[in-house]
Amino acid sequence: MSNLQLLWFFLIGVLFTGFFFLEGFDLGVGMSVKTLAKNKRERDQIIQTIGPVWESNLVWLITAGGAMFASFPEWYASLFSGFYIFLLLVLVGLIIRGVSFKFRSSSESARERNIWEWTLCIGSFLTTFFLGMMFVDLVRGMPLDETKNVMNAGFTDYVNLFSIVGGVAVTLISYLHGLNYLRLKTEGKVRERANAQAKKLYPVLFVGLVAFAVLSFIDTDFFKERMISSLIILVLIVVFAAMAAYGTYKDKEGFSFISTGLVFVGVVVFLFNGLFPRVMVATDSKFHLLIENASSTPYTLKVMTIVTACLLPIVLIYVLWMYKQFTKRVSVDVLDNY
């Protein structure tokens, strides 16, 4: 296994981490349009908090997929063919979510706006839930054959207790991340309600993390292959969740927002740490798809590394500049009674 192969495995992990940290709160805010807001004014306020950034946040997922295609084509082929239905549902969620912003803003009737608000909410739920299920199934193990295709997978290979818990956990973390973002970016009743709702959900999150940890022990080989690192990362995930809860109960919105983001970071690190040196886990160990066998040629990886080194600083500077321009809280003068 070469250093460039290791580097690109790491970079793909970083890209997915960036996606879940940034798009995670974005998706959580989308869910809250119908679960938190009580009237049109509040829904306008909530949507305005992500209006300038939701498209740029989504680029992280597109970049991660593109990087996977270029650096690990075998991984890309096996993943996208094996999880075609899940990825199709994720794509549907992203599409209906994306168009909802435009169509809602141009809708003249309350009925039409209501439809597109529900579209935004449902699309956000679909995206997080099925991405969570897919990543859990990826590390749980799929029936790969000698050609690295997932052709013999059955219903329970995709839909099982572990994948459902994983989907629910990712959705819940995303929703809490969104609530903490709203606490950071809004004023008035929306901020107060987001704070109150987050306090009620943290106990559920801790139960979910325990279930996730137990099922990880039962359904993966993480603790057999990497006992110490897996335990350390799980402990850190729980610590980050506790920090987020502390920030919520003490009304430190910035602290709790960063902490829920770190929970996402911990989850991605946990999954990629368990995957290594594989990129896809097979139920039969002799068919594991390994980093060294799934990557592109050394020349391709070298060219990609040079291009990335030149362009990545520019992209990061732009992202930081963009978020700096939208640091003010979003408020409304008078909220309708509810």
ZIDABEL-V406894 format. One record per run of one state. SS is the DSSP state (hx for helix, st for strand, lp for the rest). FROM is the first residue (numbers start at 0). LEN is the number of residues. If there is no record, write none. Layout:
ss->(SS;SS)
from->(FROM;FROM)
len->(LEN;LEN)
This chain:
ss->(lp;hx;lp;hx;lp;hx;lp;hx;lp;hx;lp;hx;lp;st;lp;hx;lp;hx;st;lp;hx;lp;hx;lp;hx;lp;hx;lp;st;lp;st;lp;hx;lp;st;hx;lp;hx;lp;st;lp)
from->(0;2;35;39;51;53;71;72;82;83;106;109;140;141;142;154;158;160;185;186;188;219;221;225;226;249;252;275;277;280;281;282;284;287;288;290;294;297;325;329;330)
len->(2;33;4;12;2;18;1;10;1;23;3;31;1;1;12;4;2;25;1;2;31;2;4;1;23;3;23;2;3;1;1;2;3;1;2;4;3;28;4;1;8)
